[in-house]
Amino acid sequence: METTPLKDLCSSSDFMEDIYAYMEKNGTIFVAIYSVILIISYLLTLSCEEEFISSVFNFVTMDILMIPYIFSLMVVLQIKVDVDTDSNVALSRKPKSIKYRISIAWTILLIVVGIIAIYLIKNYKKQYAFDCSTVYEEYDSNTYHLFRDCSEIKNVQEIKGIDAKHNGLNLCVSCKETAEDAELDNYPDQP
Protein backbone atom coordinates (compact mmCIF):
# COMPACT_ATOMS: atom_id res chain seq x y z
CA MET A 1 0.00 0.00 0.00
CA GLU A 2 1.32 3.46 -0.90
CA THR A 3 1.22 6.16 1.74
CA THR A 4 2.74 9.50 2.67
CA PRO A 5 3.33 11.12 6.08
CA LEU A 6 0.69 13.72 5.28
CA LYS A 7 -1.80 11.01 4.38
CA ASP A 8 -1.03 9.20 7.63
CA LEU A 9 -1.63 12.42 9.54
CA CYS A 10 -4.93 13.07 7.75
CA SER A 11 -6.18 9.52 8.32
CA SER A 12 -6.94 10.31 11.96
CA SER A 13 -10.39 11.64 11.00
CA ASP A 14 -12.78 10.66 8.23
CA PHE A 15 -13.31 14.28 7.23
CA MET A 16 -9.59 14.96 6.76
CA GLU A 17 -9.16 11.63 4.98
CA ASP A 18 -11.91 12.64 2.53
CA ILE A 19 -10.26 16.03 1.93
CA TYR A 20 -6.90 14.35 1.37
CA ALA A 21 -8.43 11.85 -1.08
CA TYR A 22 -10.16 14.68 -2.96
CA MET A 23 -6.95 16.73 -3.13
CA GLU A 24 -4.98 13.68 -4.21
CA LYS A 25 -7.46 13.10 -7.04
CA ASN A 26 -8.08 16.72 -8.15
CA GLY A 27 -5.17 18.61 -6.60
CA THR A 28 -3.08 18.78 -9.75
CA ILE A 29 -5.82 20.62 -11.66
CA PHE A 30 -6.44 23.04 -8.76
CA VAL A 31 -2.71 23.70 -8.30
CA ALA A 32 -2.18 24.30 -12.03
CA ILE A 33 -5.12 26.72 -12.41
CA TYR A 34 -4.41 28.61 -9.19
CA SER A 35 -0.69 28.83 -10.00
CA VAL A 36 -1.46 30.41 -13.38
CA ILE A 37 -3.86 32.90 -11.75
CA LEU A 38 -1.32 33.70 -9.03
CA ILE A 39 1.51 34.21 -11.53
CA ILE A 40 -0.62 36.45 -13.77
CA SER A 41 -1.77 38.59 -10.83
CA TYR A 42 1.81 38.85 -9.54
CA LEU A 43 3.08 39.92 -12.98
CA LEU A 44 0.33 42.56 -13.11
CA THR A 45 1.50 43.94 -9.76
CA LEU A 46 5.01 44.30 -11.17
CA SER A 47 3.82 46.26 -14.20
CA CYS A 48 1.46 48.82 -12.66
CA GLU A 49 0.35 50.33 -9.37
CA GLU A 50 -3.43 50.56 -9.64
CA GLU A 51 -5.93 50.04 -6.86
CA PHE A 52 -7.98 47.65 -9.01
CA ILE A 53 -4.94 45.40 -9.50
CA SER A 54 -4.28 45.62 -5.77
CA SER A 55 -7.86 44.48 -5.08
CA VAL A 56 -7.50 41.56 -7.49
CA PHE A 57 -4.17 40.56 -5.94
CA ASN A 58 -5.66 40.80 -2.43
CA PHE A 59 -8.55 38.56 -3.51
CA VAL A 60 -6.30 35.98 -5.19
CA THR A 61 -3.97 35.80 -2.17
CA MET A 62 -6.63 35.64 0.56
CA ASP A 63 -5.86 33.11 3.28
CA ILE A 64 -9.08 31.24 2.54
CA LEU A 65 -7.68 30.50 -0.94
CA MET A 66 -3.96 30.30 -0.16
CA ILE A 67 -4.18 27.67 2.59
CA PRO A 68 -6.01 25.10 0.40
CA TYR A 69 -3.57 25.94 -2.41
CA ILE A 70 -0.54 25.29 -0.19
CA PHE A 71 -2.16 22.09 1.14
CA SER A 72 -2.93 20.92 -2.43
CA LEU A 73 0.61 21.73 -3.49
CA MET A 74 1.92 19.66 -0.58
CA VAL A 75 -0.33 16.74 -1.55
CA VAL A 76 0.78 16.94 -5.18
CA LEU A 77 4.49 17.13 -4.25
CA GLN A 78 4.38 14.28 -1.70
CA ILE A 79 6.76 11.35 -2.00
CA LYS A 80 4.75 8.16 -2.03
CA VAL A 81 6.21 5.23 -0.10
CA ASP A 82 5.23 1.56 -0.10
CA VAL A 83 4.56 0.32 3.42
CA ASP A 84 3.80 -3.14 4.72
CA THR A 85 0.11 -3.50 5.58
CA ASP A 86 0.51 -6.77 7.47
CA SER A 87 -0.80 -6.10 10.99
CA ASN A 88 1.93 -8.20 12.65
CA VAL A 89 4.65 -6.21 10.92
CA ALA A 90 2.87 -2.92 11.62
CA LEU A 91 2.60 -3.69 15.33
CA SER A 92 6.23 -4.69 15.66
CA ARG A 93 8.49 -1.73 16.16
CA LYS A 94 10.41 -2.44 13.00
CA PRO A 95 12.32 0.68 11.89
CA LYS A 96 10.82 2.58 8.98
CA SER A 97 12.59 2.53 5.64
CA ILE A 98 15.00 5.31 4.69
CA LYS A 99 12.62 6.38 1.91
CA TYR A 100 9.83 6.85 4.47
CA ARG A 101 12.14 8.94 6.69
CA ILE A 102 13.10 11.06 3.69
CA SER A 103 9.42 11.56 2.89
CA ILE A 104 8.85 12.77 6.48
CA ALA A 105 11.69 15.28 6.13
CA TRP A 106 10.30 16.36 2.73
CA THR A 107 6.85 16.88 4.26
CA ILE A 108 8.28 19.01 7.07
CA LEU A 109 10.23 21.04 4.51
CA LEU A 110 7.05 21.58 2.45
CA ILE A 111 5.16 22.75 5.55
CA VAL A 112 7.94 25.21 6.49
CA VAL A 113 8.20 26.54 2.92
CA GLY A 114 4.40 26.91 2.81
CA ILE A 115 4.37 28.96 6.03
CA ILE A 116 7.23 31.15 4.77
CA ALA A 117 5.44 31.65 1.44
CA ILE A 118 2.26 32.80 3.19
CA TYR A 119 4.28 35.22 5.36
CA LEU A 120 6.14 36.68 2.37
CA ILE A 121 2.94 37.07 0.36
CA LYS A 122 1.30 38.93 3.26
CA ASN A 123 4.25 41.33 3.42
CA TYR A 124 4.21 41.84 -0.35
CA LYS A 125 0.44 42.52 -0.26
CA LYS A 126 0.96 45.12 2.46
CA GLN A 127 3.70 46.88 0.51
CA TYR A 128 1.83 46.73 -2.79
CA ALA A 129 -1.37 48.06 -1.19
CA PHE A 130 0.62 51.07 0.04
CA ASP A 131 2.24 51.57 -3.38
CA CYS A 132 -1.21 51.76 -4.98
CA SER A 133 -2.87 53.94 -2.35
CA THR A 134 -3.27 57.69 -2.57
CA VAL A 135 -1.29 59.70 -0.03
CA TYR A 136 -0.97 63.44 0.47
CA GLU A 137 2.43 65.11 0.11
CA GLU A 138 3.18 68.34 1.95
CA TYR A 139 4.54 70.99 -0.44
CA ASP A 140 6.85 72.64 2.05
CA SER A 141 8.10 69.66 4.08
CA ASN A 142 9.43 66.16 3.62
CA THR A 143 6.28 64.42 4.93
CA TYR A 144 3.21 62.70 3.59
CA HIS A 145 -0.21 61.99 5.10
CA LEU A 146 -2.37 58.89 4.85
CA PHE A 147 -5.61 60.71 5.60
CA ARG A 148 -7.09 63.81 3.97
CA ASP A 149 -8.57 64.94 7.29
CA CYS A 150 -5.31 64.73 9.27
CA SER A 151 -5.03 67.46 11.91
CA GLU A 152 -1.50 68.40 10.78
CA ILE A 153 -2.31 68.68 7.08
CA LYS A 154 -1.59 72.03 5.42
CA ASN A 155 -0.85 72.51 1.74
CA VAL A 156 -0.82 69.11 0.01
CA GLN A 157 -1.02 67.37 -3.33
CA GLU A 158 -2.22 63.84 -4.03
CA ILE A 159 0.43 61.29 -5.01
CA LYS A 160 0.71 57.51 -5.08
CA GLY A 161 2.33 55.67 -2.19
CA ILE A 162 5.10 54.46 -4.48
CA ASP A 163 5.99 58.08 -5.27
CA ALA A 164 6.22 58.86 -1.55
CA LYS A 165 8.58 55.92 -1.22
CA HIS A 166 10.75 56.98 -4.15
CA ASN A 167 10.89 60.60 -2.96
CA GLY A 168 12.02 59.51 0.52
CA LEU A 169 9.10 61.20 2.30
CA ASN A 170 8.40 60.52 5.97
CA LEU A 171 5.01 59.56 7.35
CA CYS A 172 3.25 62.18 9.46
CA VAL A 173 3.34 61.26 13.17
CA SER A 174 -0.37 61.94 13.63
CA CYS A 175 -1.30 59.73 10.65
CA LYS A 176 0.95 56.95 11.93
CA GLU A 177 -0.73 57.02 15.35
CA THR A 178 -4.19 57.05 13.76
CA ALA A 179 -3.28 54.13 11.50
CA GLU A 180 -1.90 52.14 14.44
CA ASP A 181 -5.02 52.88 16.52
CA ALA A 182 -7.25 51.80 13.62
CA GLU A 183 -5.00 48.74 13.10
CA LEU A 184 -4.50 49.53 9.43
CA ASP A 185 -1.88 47.31 7.87
CA ASN A 186 -1.38 48.85 4.44
CA TYR A 187 1.15 51.48 5.37
CA PRO A 188 4.87 50.75 5.62
CA ASP A 189 6.88 51.31 8.76
CA GLN A 190 9.40 53.24 6.68
CA PRO A 191 8.89 54.26 3.07
C-alpha atoms as a printed R data frame, in Angstrom:
    type eleno elety resid chain resno       x      y       z
1   ATOM     1    CA   MET     A     1   0.000  0.000   0.000
2   ATOM     2    CA   GLU     A     2   1.317  3.464  -0.895
3   ATOM     3    CA   THR     A     3   1.223  6.160   1.742
4   ATOM     4    CA   THR     A     4   2.744  9.501   2.673
5   ATOM     5    CA   PRO     A     5   3.331 11.117   6.075
6   ATOM     6    CA   LEU     A     6   0.686 13.725   5.284
7   ATOM     7    CA   LYS     A     7  -1.797 11.012   4.375
8   ATOM     8    CA   ASP     A     8  -1.027  9.200   7.633
9   ATOM     9    CA   LEU     A     9  -1.629 12.422   9.537
10  ATOM    10    CA   CYS     A    10  -4.935 13.068   7.750
11  ATOM    11    CA   SER     A    11  -6.182  9.516   8.320
12  ATOM    12    CA   SER     A    12  -6.940 10.314  11.957
13  ATOM    13    CA   SER     A    13 -10.394 11.638  11.001
14  ATOM    14    CA   ASP     A    14 -12.783 10.657   8.233
15  ATOM    15    CA   PHE     A    15 -13.310 14.284   7.227
16  ATOM    16    CA   MET     A    16  -9.586 14.958   6.762
17  ATOM    17    CA   GLU     A    17  -9.160 11.632   4.976
18  ATOM    18    CA   ASP     A    18 -11.909 12.636   2.528
19  ATOM    19    CA   ILE     A    19 -10.265 16.026   1.931
20  ATOM    20    CA   TYR     A    20  -6.904 14.351   1.366
21  ATOM    21    CA   ALA     A    21  -8.435 11.850  -1.077
22  ATOM    22    CA   TYR     A    22 -10.161 14.676  -2.963
23  ATOM    23    CA   MET     A    23  -6.955 16.729  -3.130
24  ATOM    24    CA   GLU     A    24  -4.980 13.678  -4.211
25  ATOM    25    CA   LYS     A    25  -7.460 13.100  -7.038
26  ATOM    26    CA   ASN     A    26  -8.083 16.720  -8.149
27  ATOM    27    CA   GLY     A    27  -5.168 18.610  -6.603
28  ATOM    28    CA   THR     A    28  -3.080 18.781  -9.754
29  ATOM    29    CA   ILE     A    29  -5.818 20.625 -11.656
30  ATOM    30    CA   PHE     A    30  -6.441 23.036  -8.763
31  ATOM    31    CA   VAL     A    31  -2.712 23.701  -8.302
32  ATOM    32    CA   ALA     A    32  -2.183 24.304 -12.030
33  ATOM    33    CA   ILE     A    33  -5.124 26.716 -12.407
34  ATOM    34    CA   TYR     A    34  -4.411 28.610  -9.192
35  ATOM    35    CA   SER     A    35  -0.687 28.831 -10.004
36  ATOM    36    CA   VAL     A    36  -1.462 30.412 -13.381
37  ATOM    37    CA   ILE     A    37  -3.863 32.904 -11.747
38  ATOM    38    CA   LEU     A    38  -1.319 33.695  -9.033
39  ATOM    39    CA   ILE     A    39   1.512 34.213 -11.527
40  ATOM    40    CA   ILE     A    40  -0.624 36.453 -13.775
41  ATOM    41    CA   SER     A    41  -1.769 38.586 -10.830
42  ATOM    42    CA   TYR     A    42   1.812 38.852  -9.542
43  ATOM    43    CA   LEU     A    43   3.077 39.925 -12.978
44  ATOM    44    CA   LEU     A    44   0.328 42.563 -13.108
45  ATOM    45    CA   THR     A    45   1.505 43.943  -9.764
46  ATOM    46    CA   LEU     A    46   5.007 44.304 -11.169
47  ATOM    47    CA   SER     A    47   3.824 46.256 -14.204
48  ATOM    48    CA   CYS     A    48   1.465 48.817 -12.658
49  ATOM    49    CA   GLU     A    49   0.352 50.335  -9.367
50  ATOM    50    CA   GLU     A    50  -3.429 50.560  -9.639
51  ATOM    51    CA   GLU     A    51  -5.934 50.041  -6.857
52  ATOM    52    CA   PHE     A    52  -7.977 47.646  -9.014
53  ATOM    53    CA   ILE     A    53  -4.938 45.397  -9.504
54  ATOM    54    CA   SER     A    54  -4.279 45.616  -5.767
55  ATOM    55    CA   SER     A    55  -7.856 44.475  -5.080
56  ATOM    56    CA   VAL     A    56  -7.502 41.558  -7.494
57  ATOM    57    CA   PHE     A    57  -4.171 40.555  -5.939
58  ATOM    58    CA   ASN     A    58  -5.661 40.796  -2.431
59  ATOM    59    CA   PHE     A    59  -8.547 38.558  -3.505
60  ATOM    60    CA   VAL     A    60  -6.301 35.981  -5.185
61  ATOM    61    CA   THR     A    61  -3.974 35.795  -2.170
62  ATOM    62    CA   MET     A    62  -6.634 35.645   0.555
63  ATOM    63    CA   ASP     A    63  -5.856 33.105   3.279
64  ATOM    64    CA   ILE     A    64  -9.076 31.245   2.537
65  ATOM    65    CA   LEU     A    65  -7.681 30.502  -0.944
66  ATOM    66    CA   MET     A    66  -3.958 30.297  -0.157
67  ATOM    67    CA   ILE     A    67  -4.181 27.673   2.594
68  ATOM    68    CA   PRO     A    68  -6.010 25.101   0.396
69  ATOM    69    CA   TYR     A    69  -3.574 25.936  -2.409
70  ATOM    70    CA   ILE     A    70  -0.544 25.294  -0.190
71  ATOM    71    CA   PHE     A    71  -2.157 22.090   1.135
72  ATOM    72    CA   SER     A    72  -2.927 20.921  -2.428
73  ATOM    73    CA   LEU     A    73   0.607 21.733  -3.494
74  ATOM    74    CA   MET     A    74   1.924 19.663  -0.584
75  ATOM    75    CA   VAL     A    75  -0.328 16.745  -1.552
76  ATOM    76    CA   VAL     A    76   0.776 16.944  -5.185
77  ATOM    77    CA   LEU     A    77   4.486 17.126  -4.251
78  ATOM    78    CA   GLN     A    78   4.377 14.282  -1.702
79  ATOM    79    CA   ILE     A    79   6.764 11.352  -2.004
80  ATOM    80    CA   LYS     A    80   4.751  8.156  -2.033
81  ATOM    81    CA   VAL     A    81   6.214  5.232  -0.102
82  ATOM    82    CA   ASP     A    82   5.231  1.565  -0.103
83  ATOM    83    CA   VAL     A    83   4.556  0.317   3.423
84  ATOM    84    CA   ASP     A    84   3.802 -3.142   4.724
85  ATOM    85    CA   THR     A    85   0.112 -3.497   5.584
86  ATOM    86    CA   ASP     A    86   0.510 -6.769   7.470
87  ATOM    87    CA   SER     A    87  -0.799 -6.095  10.990
88  ATOM    88    CA   ASN     A    88   1.925 -8.203  12.649
89  ATOM    89    CA   VAL     A    89   4.651 -6.212  10.923
90  ATOM    90    CA   ALA     A    90   2.870 -2.922  11.622
91  ATOM    91    CA   LEU     A    91   2.604 -3.695  15.332
92  ATOM    92    CA   SER     A    92   6.229 -4.693  15.663
93  ATOM    93    CA   ARG     A    93   8.492 -1.728  16.158
94  ATOM    94    CA   LYS     A    94  10.412 -2.437  13.003
95  ATOM    95    CA   PRO     A    95  12.320  0.681  11.895
96  ATOM    96    CA   LYS     A    96  10.819  2.577   8.985
97  ATOM    97    CA   SER     A    97  12.593  2.529   5.638
98  ATOM    98    CA   ILE     A    98  15.000  5.311   4.688
99  ATOM    99    CA   LYS     A    99  12.623  6.378   1.910
100 ATOM   100    CA   TYR     A   100   9.831  6.848   4.469
101 ATOM   101    CA   ARG     A   101  12.139  8.935   6.687
102 ATOM   102    CA   ILE     A   102  13.104 11.056   3.689
103 ATOM   103    CA   SER     A   103   9.422 11.561   2.893
104 ATOM   104    CA   ILE     A   104   8.847 12.765   6.480
105 ATOM   105    CA   ALA     A   105  11.695 15.278   6.132
106 ATOM   106    CA   TRP     A   106  10.304 16.357   2.732
107 ATOM   107    CA   THR     A   107   6.846 16.880   4.264
108 ATOM   108    CA   ILE     A   108   8.278 19.007   7.067
109 ATOM   109    CA   LEU     A   109  10.230 21.044   4.508
110 ATOM   110    CA   LEU     A   110   7.046 21.581   2.452
111 ATOM   111    CA   ILE     A   111   5.164 22.750   5.550
112 ATOM   112    CA   VAL     A   112   7.943 25.209   6.492
113 ATOM   113    CA   VAL     A   113   8.199 26.536   2.925
114 ATOM   114    CA   GLY     A   114   4.399 26.910   2.812
115 ATOM   115    CA   ILE     A   115   4.369 28.963   6.027
116 ATOM   116    CA   ILE     A   116   7.229 31.148   4.774
117 ATOM   117    CA   ALA     A   117   5.436 31.646   1.442
118 ATOM   118    CA   ILE     A   118   2.256 32.804   3.186
119 ATOM   119    CA   TYR     A   119   4.284 35.216   5.361
120 ATOM   120    CA   LEU     A   120   6.145 36.682   2.368
121 ATOM   121    CA   ILE     A   121   2.942 37.067   0.359
122 ATOM   122    CA   LYS     A   122   1.297 38.925   3.261
123 ATOM   123    CA   ASN     A   123   4.255 41.331   3.424
124 ATOM   124    CA   TYR     A   124   4.207 41.843  -0.345
125 ATOM   125    CA   LYS     A   125   0.438 42.518  -0.265
126 ATOM   126    CA   LYS     A   126   0.962 45.125   2.462
127 ATOM   127    CA   GLN     A   127   3.704 46.878   0.512
128 ATOM   128    CA   TYR     A   128   1.831 46.725  -2.795
129 ATOM   129    CA   ALA     A   129  -1.374 48.064  -1.195
130 ATOM   130    CA   PHE     A   130   0.621 51.073   0.041
131 ATOM   131    CA   ASP     A   131   2.244 51.575  -3.377
132 ATOM   132    CA   CYS     A   132  -1.211 51.757  -4.985
133 ATOM   133    CA   SER     A   133  -2.871 53.938  -2.354
134 ATOM   134    CA   THR     A   134  -3.268 57.685  -2.566
135 ATOM   135    CA   VAL     A   135  -1.294 59.701  -0.026
136 ATOM   136    CA   TYR     A   136  -0.972 63.437   0.472
137 ATOM   137    CA   GLU     A   137   2.430 65.113   0.111
138 ATOM   138    CA   GLU     A   138   3.177 68.343   1.950
139 ATOM   139    CA   TYR     A   139   4.540 70.991  -0.440
140 ATOM   140    CA   ASP     A   140   6.854 72.636   2.054
141 ATOM   141    CA   SER     A   141   8.096 69.655   4.083
142 ATOM   142    CA   ASN     A   142   9.429 66.163   3.618
143 ATOM   143    CA   THR     A   143   6.281 64.420   4.933
144 ATOM   144    CA   TYR     A   144   3.205 62.704   3.594
145 ATOM   145    CA   HIS     A   145  -0.208 61.992   5.103
146 ATOM   146    CA   LEU     A   146  -2.373 58.893   4.851
147 ATOM   147    CA   PHE     A   147  -5.614 60.709   5.597
148 ATOM   148    CA   ARG     A   148  -7.086 63.809   3.969
149 ATOM   149    CA   ASP     A   149  -8.569 64.935   7.294
150 ATOM   150    CA   CYS     A   150  -5.307 64.733   9.270
151 ATOM   151    CA   SER     A   151  -5.033 67.462  11.915
152 ATOM   152    CA   GLU     A   152  -1.505 68.403  10.778
153 ATOM   153    CA   ILE     A   153  -2.314 68.684   7.076
154 ATOM   154    CA   LYS     A   154  -1.594 72.030   5.424
155 ATOM   155    CA   ASN     A   155  -0.847 72.509   1.736
156 ATOM   156    CA   VAL     A   156  -0.816 69.108   0.005
157 ATOM   157    CA   GLN     A   157  -1.020 67.374  -3.325
158 ATOM   158    CA   GLU     A   158  -2.218 63.838  -4.033
159 ATOM   159    CA   ILE     A   159   0.432 61.293  -5.013
160 ATOM   160    CA   LYS     A   160   0.707 57.513  -5.084
161 ATOM   161    CA   GLY     A   161   2.331 55.675  -2.192
162 ATOM   162    CA   ILE     A   162   5.104 54.461  -4.477
163 ATOM   163    CA   ASP     A   163   5.987 58.083  -5.274
164 ATOM   164    CA   ALA     A   164   6.215 58.861  -1.553
165 ATOM   165    CA   LYS     A   165   8.579 55.917  -1.216
166 ATOM   166    CA   HIS     A   166  10.749 56.981  -4.151
167 ATOM   167    CA   ASN     A   167  10.886 60.602  -2.962
168 ATOM   168    CA   GLY     A   168  12.020 59.508   0.516
169 ATOM   169    CA   LEU     A   169   9.101 61.199   2.297
170 ATOM   170    CA   ASN     A   170   8.397 60.516   5.974
171 ATOM   171    CA   LEU     A   171   5.006 59.555   7.353
172 ATOM   172    CA   CYS     A   172   3.251 62.185   9.459
173 ATOM   173    CA   VAL     A   173   3.343 61.260  13.172
174 ATOM   174    CA   SER     A   174  -0.367 61.937  13.633
175 ATOM   175    CA   CYS     A   175  -1.304 59.730  10.653
176 ATOM   176    CA   LYS     A   176   0.949 56.953  11.929
177 ATOM   177    CA   GLU     A   177  -0.726 57.021  15.352
178 ATOM   178    CA   THR     A   178  -4.190 57.053  13.758
179 ATOM   179    CA   ALA     A   179  -3.284 54.127  11.497
180 ATOM   180    CA   GLU     A   180  -1.902 52.145  14.437
181 ATOM   181    CA   ASP     A   181  -5.018 52.881  16.518
182 ATOM   182    CA   ALA     A   182  -7.251 51.799  13.625
183 ATOM   183    CA   GLU     A   183  -5.003 48.745  13.104
184 ATOM   184    CA   LEU     A   184  -4.497 49.527   9.434
185 ATOM   185    CA   ASP     A   185  -1.884 47.306   7.874
186 ATOM   186    CA   ASN     A   186  -1.376 48.850   4.438
187 ATOM   187    CA   TYR     A   187   1.153 51.477   5.372
188 ATOM   188    CA   PRO     A   188   4.869 50.748   5.616
189 ATOM   189    CA   ASP     A   189   6.876 51.307   8.764
190 ATOM   190    CA   GLN     A   190   9.402 53.235   6.684
191 ATOM   191    CA   PRO     A   191   8.893 54.262   3.067
